[in-house]
């Protein structure tokens, strides 16, 4: 099984891709890719605010960012 993590610029996981073997009835072995999103999705207003803030805010910026 193969897993690939997708992260934003701040290092937060945005998605996990998992390769899973599938054995169809014709005997040919194939694979499928499943996408798993984090279990704590942001609320709509938080996603809208993310457009105007740096990735990973407030953890990704220095103390002098807001001054």
Beta strands, then each sheet from edge to edge (+ up, - down):
strand 1: 2-7
strand 2: 13-23
strand 3: 29-36
sheet 1: 1+ 2- 3+
end
